[in-house]
Amino acid sequence: MNLEQPSQENVDFILKKITEKLKMVNASAFENMKLEQVHYDLLVELYQLISRKNSFSPREMQMFAEELSSIRKN
């Protein structure tokens, strides 16, 4: 999948993969997030960082969840 071009399909894919990898219980908070609502470049960077890790400490998981919340545009 080419993540260089912002698209709704890419946003959906990235959010699904991030929530799966972090085993997020409250993943529904990120469902139906629209491309226009996110800072796409930050979302891709976060996805790439999370994808490279095999395991996460509880603190890392919390930090990533907080960062994911901050990618929303105000």
N, C-alpha and C positions, 0 to 999 in steps of 0.2 A: 504494500500500500504506500502510495506517495503522499507523505504528510506535509510536503513543502507548500502545497496550495491549500489555503483555508477552504473548507467545505463543511457542510452539516454532517455529511457522512464521516468525515475525519474526526470531527468533534465527538460524535456518538461512539466511534471506534475507540478513540483515546480514553474517553471517560469509562467505557466498559472495561477496557484492559486495566486501567489504573485501579478501579474499584475491585476488580477480581484479584489483582496482585496484592493489594493491601487488605483483602478480605474485609472490606468495609461493610458494616452492618447497616449503616444509614445511607447506603448508596442511592436510595430513592431521592435524596436531596439533590443529586446531580443528574437525574433523569430528565429528559426533555429540555436540557439546557441548549439554547440556540446559539449559533455561531456569533450572532450580533451581541450576545451577552457576555462573551469571554474575550480575554486577551489571548488570542490564538498562539502567538509566539511563546508566551509563558507556559501555556498548556502543553505545547510540544516539548519544551525544555524539561518540564516536570515529568512528562511521560518517558522521555529518553533516560532521565536519571533513574527513575523507578525501574525501568526495564533492565537496566544494567545490574541491579542488585538481586541477589538470590534470596536473602532473608532480611528481616527488619526487626529492630528492637521495638518495644512498645512506644518508646519516646520518638523514634523515627517515624513510626506509623502516625502518631499524633501530629508531628511536625508536617508530614506530607499532607495529611487531611486539612490542616490549617492553611497550608499553602494552596491547596486545591480550592479552598473557599475564597482565597484572595484573588483568584484569577477572574472572578466575575467583574464585569465593568459596572461602575457606579452610575 
